[in-house]
Amino acid sequence: MPSQSNPELLSELFNLLKPHLAELDGFLKKQINSFEEEIREHVAYCIDTSGKRIRPSLIFFSGWSGDQVVNDKLVKLAAVIEIVHLATLVHDDIMDEADIRRNRPTVAKIQGNSTAVLLGDALFSHAVYLATQFPTSEVSEYVAMAMRNVCTGEILQTMKRGDPDISRDNYQRIIDLKTAELFQVACFLGARLANRSEAFVQAVRKFGRHLGIAYQIYDDLTDLVGSEEKVGKTLGTDIATGKATLPIILLRDRLTDGEEARLRQTLSGKGDVDIDFWLSKLSETGVVSDVRNAIFREIETAREGLGPFSGNRDVELLGTLSELLWNQVDLLQSRQVGI
């Protein structure tokens, strides 16, 4: 059953994160001057965002040392992971041909694809540079591997674009690499840098992975049934660019022969993109409900891994973070709700 929202606890969570996120924002802004003068404006445009900072939040909570304690090492790690994430967004918007990201024109829309590709590369490079500044090489090792896996996931997804026969296993593999990887590395390194026990490090790593899978499925669902104003990015790009996500895969297997043929044509780029038509089919076939349940199962799996550490403050905070996603999914029944 869906969890119940606790407004007081959610308000407390945001208040607890304020000093950490303020330090993170300050650190990120200082990085702008590390880039060559000619591109600083573009870097600032990427960094100057009101994003949800989910990955940094996972880092801070996984390495929580007290409600009034801001750990400088975690702030720096959060900057590394966030810069990697920002780089992936710049590249994603090129491949998705998206015009809007967080209610602003994308870098690709403003500067063109060529500049956007190279800017994303520059951000990736700076993240690696920052990762090498830690006393332990473990940070740069895991960040580099995470970047490789994220890029691999994006490559696999690109190779599957326009393929109406993509399997659910293929889809799961793609989102595990391109999204869940950074979530689990954020939790793993956050706990590691805070000198937590190996058992806890591995538990939060598992938590991060499954929360990442849940979040990506949710993101894919909002591409179809979200509100562009509230989600803050171009919607309907998955069908338009032939990206078969879980909602589309489930829909494909429930359509009549004629409708399935039409969807295949659309995904292959040979048919018109009629979003309203496919939205009606998502509702008629019960796909939205089934996708929501798939997200709930991933969140439950994430929480179960933290069971042995229940009662800990960090586990309570991570649980509240997962509750935020659960509640948004629970509300996502029309195009009027977004996170």
VENLIN-V251098 format. One line per field, one symbol per residue. phi: phi as a letter, one per 20 degrees, with the letter a starting at -180 (. if undefined). psi: psi as a letter, one per 40 degrees, with the letter a starting at -180 (. if undefined). burial: I if it has 9 or more other C-alpha atoms within 8 Angstrom, else O. A space follows every 50 residues. Layout:
BEGIN
phi=???
psi=???
burial=???
END
This chain:
BEGIN
phi=.gfefdgfffffgffffgffffffgffffffgffefgfdgffffffffbd fflffgffffffdgdqfdddeffffffgfgfffgfffffgfgfffeleec blmcffgffednffffgffffffgffffgfffeefdffffffffffffff fffffffffefnefdgeffffffffffecfgffffgfgfffffemfffff gfffffgffffffffffffffffdcedgfefnbfdmffffdmeeeggfff fgecefgffffffffffendcfedgffffffgffemfgfffffffgffff fffgfegfdgnffffffffffffgfgffffefcbfedbd
psi=iiihhgddddddddddddddddddddddddedeeiiddeddddddddgif iefdddddddddfheidehhhddddddddddddddddddddddddefhdh hffiiiddddeidddddddddddddddddddeeidheddddddddddddd dddddddddeheheehiddddddddddddddddddddddddddefiiddd ddddddddddddddddddddddddeahddddfihieddddefhhiddddd ddeeiidddddddddddeeeiiggddddddddddeedddddddddddddd dddddedeeieiddddddddddddddddddegeieehi.
burial=OOOOOOOOOIOOIOOIIOOIIOIIOOIIIOOIOOIOOOOIOIIIOIIOOO OOOOIIIIIIIIIIOOOOOIOOOIIIIIIIIIIIIIIIOIIOIIOIOIII IIOOIIIIIOIIIOIIIOIIIOIIOIIIOIIIOIOOOOIIOIIIOIIOII IIIIOIIOOIIIIIOIOOOOIOIIIIIIIIIIIIIIIIIIIIIIOIOOOI IIIIIIIIIIIIIIIIIIOIIIIIIIIIOIIIIIIIIIIIIIIIIIIOII IIOOIOOOOIOIIIIIIIIOIOOOOOOOIOIIIOIOIIOOIIOIIIOIIO IIIOIIOOOOOOOIIIIIIIOIIIIIIIIIOIOOIIIIO
END
